[in-house]
Amino acid sequence: MSELRTERLLLRAWRESDLRPWAAMNADPEVREHFDGVLTREQSEASAARFQAALAQRGWGWWAVEALATGEFVGFTGLDPVDDDMPFTGVEIGWRLARTAWGHGFATEAARAALAFGFETLALPEILAVTTATNLRSRAVMRRIGMTRDPADDFDDLTVPDGPLRPSVVYRLRAEDHHAGR
């Protein structure tokens, strides 16, 4: 399984010690503001188990993110095939950080490492990112890492209840644009 290291972060396999802070993150209404509710501890643990199984099987996926300076688990970042119920296919990049890790550039730094892995190691032709139209923080990260949005790709996510979380936006980055931007 691949581990990715940046100046300040380690993207790595999930550990038992990650489960408590992961569950706390997923129980935080602010962290889950752009999702359909908070998660229980059991739901969080099940998601971490799924993430670790995918990492072990493929060698890539949703990595746990650790701050190198403190050894603290601060969230997750990675790449994953788009869910079957989406109106497009491909590989998606994503991130979620604990509130204490917001505002330090960690999401951008980790996402850049995941993009480099996707394009340079996996030789993906394109990577995309999806979020709710209202998630301005994630959309800002998408722009900072060089992704662009075509409003024609926007869609209503029918997997969530009708309401403000349904309108979704898609950002994309092609390999040739990533390589040109280095």
C-alpha positions as CSV (number, residue, x, y, z in Angstrom):
1,M,0.0,0.0,0.0
2,S,1.2,3.5,-0.9
3,E,1.9,6.2,1.7
4,L,2.3,9.8,0.6
5,R,4.4,12.3,2.4
6,T,4.3,16.1,2.0
7,E,6.1,18.8,3.9
8,R,3.7,18.7,6.8
9,L,1.5,15.6,6.3
10,L,1.5,11.8,6.0
11,L,-1.2,10.1,4.0
12,R,-1.2,6.6,5.3
13,A,-3.2,3.5,6.3
14,W,-5.9,3.7,8.9
15,R,-5.0,2.8,12.5
16,E,-7.0,1.7,15.5
17,S,-6.0,5.0,17.1
18,D,-7.7,7.0,14.3
19,L,-11.2,5.6,15.1
20,R,-11.9,7.9,18.1
21,P,-10.9,11.2,16.3
22,W,-12.6,10.0,13.1
23,A,-15.9,9.3,14.9
24,A,-15.6,12.7,16.7
25,M,-15.1,14.4,13.3
26,N,-18.2,12.7,11.8
27,A,-20.3,13.6,14.9
28,D,-19.4,17.3,14.4
29,P,-22.3,19.1,12.7
30,E,-19.9,21.7,11.3
31,V,-17.7,19.1,9.7
32,R,-20.8,17.3,8.3
33,E,-22.5,20.5,7.2
34,H,-22.5,19.5,3.6
35,F,-23.5,15.9,4.2
36,D,-26.8,14.3,5.1
37,G,-26.4,14.4,8.9
38,V,-23.8,13.3,11.3
39,L,-22.6,9.7,11.7
40,T,-22.7,7.4,14.7
41,R,-19.5,5.9,16.1
42,E,-20.4,2.6,14.5
43,Q,-21.0,4.2,11.1
44,S,-17.6,6.0,11.3
45,E,-15.8,2.8,12.3
46,A,-17.5,0.9,9.4
47,S,-16.4,3.6,6.9
48,A,-12.8,3.5,8.2
49,A,-12.8,-0.3,7.8
50,R,-14.1,0.1,4.2
51,F,-11.4,2.7,3.4
52,Q,-8.6,0.5,4.9
53,A,-9.9,-2.5,2.9
54,A,-9.8,-0.6,-0.3
55,L,-6.3,0.7,0.4
56,A,-5.1,-2.8,1.2
57,Q,-6.7,-4.2,-2.0
58,R,-5.8,-1.4,-4.5
59,G,-2.8,0.3,-2.8
60,W,-4.7,3.6,-3.0
61,G,-8.0,5.2,-1.9
62,W,-9.0,7.3,1.1
63,W,-5.9,7.7,3.2
64,A,-5.9,8.8,6.8
65,V,-4.1,12.1,7.1
66,E,-1.6,12.7,10.0
67,A,0.1,16.0,10.9
68,L,3.8,15.1,10.9
69,A,4.6,17.8,13.6
70,T,2.3,16.2,16.2
71,G,1.5,12.7,14.9
72,E,-2.2,13.7,15.2
73,F,-4.9,12.3,13.0
74,V,-6.5,15.3,11.2
75,G,-8.8,13.7,8.6
76,F,-8.7,11.9,5.3
77,T,-7.8,12.7,1.7
78,G,-7.6,10.5,-1.3
79,L,-8.9,9.1,-4.5
80,D,-11.7,6.7,-5.2
81,P,-13.7,5.5,-8.1
82,V,-16.9,7.5,-8.5
83,D,-20.0,5.8,-7.0
84,D,-22.2,3.9,-9.4
85,D,-25.2,6.1,-8.7
86,M,-23.5,9.2,-10.0
87,P,-24.3,10.6,-13.5
88,F,-20.6,10.3,-14.6
89,T,-17.7,7.9,-14.2
90,G,-14.0,8.3,-13.3
91,V,-11.9,8.7,-10.2
92,E,-12.8,11.3,-7.6
93,I,-10.5,13.2,-5.2
94,G,-11.9,14.2,-1.8
95,W,-11.0,15.3,1.7
96,R,-12.5,15.9,5.1
97,L,-10.6,17.4,8.0
98,A,-11.3,18.0,11.7
99,R,-12.3,21.6,12.5
100,T,-9.0,22.0,14.4
101,A,-7.2,21.4,11.1
102,W,-9.1,23.9,9.1
103,G,-7.4,27.1,7.9
104,H,-3.8,25.6,7.8
105,G,-3.7,24.7,4.1
106,F,-3.8,20.9,5.0
107,A,-6.6,20.1,2.5
108,T,-4.8,21.8,-0.3
109,E,-1.5,20.2,0.6
110,A,-2.9,16.7,0.9
111,A,-5.0,17.0,-2.2
112,R,-2.0,18.1,-4.3
113,A,-0.2,14.9,-3.1
114,A,-3.2,12.8,-4.0
115,L,-3.4,14.4,-7.5
116,A,0.3,13.8,-8.1
117,F,-0.2,10.2,-7.2
118,G,-3.2,9.8,-9.4
119,F,-1.6,11.3,-12.4
120,E,2.0,10.2,-12.0
121,T,1.6,6.7,-10.4
122,L,-1.8,5.6,-11.6
123,A,-1.6,7.5,-15.0
124,L,-5.2,8.6,-14.7
125,P,-6.3,10.8,-17.6
126,E,-8.6,12.9,-15.4
127,I,-9.5,13.4,-11.8
128,L,-12.7,15.0,-10.7
129,A,-14.2,16.4,-7.4
130,V,-17.8,16.6,-6.4
131,T,-19.5,18.6,-3.7
132,T,-22.7,20.4,-2.8
133,A,-23.1,23.8,-4.6
134,T,-23.0,25.4,-1.1
135,N,-19.7,24.0,0.0
136,L,-17.6,27.1,-0.7
137,R,-14.6,25.9,1.3
138,S,-14.2,22.7,-0.7
139,R,-14.8,24.5,-3.9
140,A,-12.0,26.9,-3.0
141,V,-9.6,24.0,-2.5
142,M,-10.7,22.6,-5.9
143,R,-9.8,25.8,-7.6
144,R,-6.4,26.1,-5.6
145,I,-5.4,22.7,-6.8
146,G,-6.1,23.6,-10.5
147,M,-9.5,22.1,-11.0
148,T,-12.1,23.8,-13.1
149,R,-15.9,23.6,-13.2
150,D,-18.2,23.5,-16.2
151,P,-21.7,24.3,-15.1
152,A,-23.0,21.9,-17.7
153,D,-21.7,19.1,-15.4
154,D,-23.7,20.3,-12.4
155,F,-26.4,17.9,-11.2
156,D,-28.9,17.1,-8.5
157,D,-27.6,14.3,-6.3
158,L,-30.7,12.1,-5.9
159,T,-29.0,10.0,-3.2
160,V,-29.7,12.8,-0.7
161,P,-33.1,14.1,0.4
162,D,-34.6,17.0,-1.5
163,G,-33.2,20.3,-0.2
164,P,-30.0,22.4,-0.1
165,L,-27.6,19.4,-0.2
166,R,-29.0,18.1,-3.5
167,P,-27.6,20.6,-6.0
168,S,-24.0,19.4,-6.7
169,V,-21.1,20.7,-8.7
170,V,-18.3,18.8,-10.5
171,Y,-14.7,20.1,-10.9
172,R,-12.2,18.4,-13.2
173,L,-8.5,18.3,-13.8
174,R,-7.0,16.6,-16.8
175,A,-3.6,15.0,-16.7
176,E,-2.1,17.2,-19.4
177,D,-3.3,20.3,-17.5
178,H,-1.8,19.0,-14.2
179,H,1.5,18.3,-15.9
180,A,1.5,21.7,-17.6
181,G,0.8,23.5,-14.3
182,R,3.8,22.0,-12.5
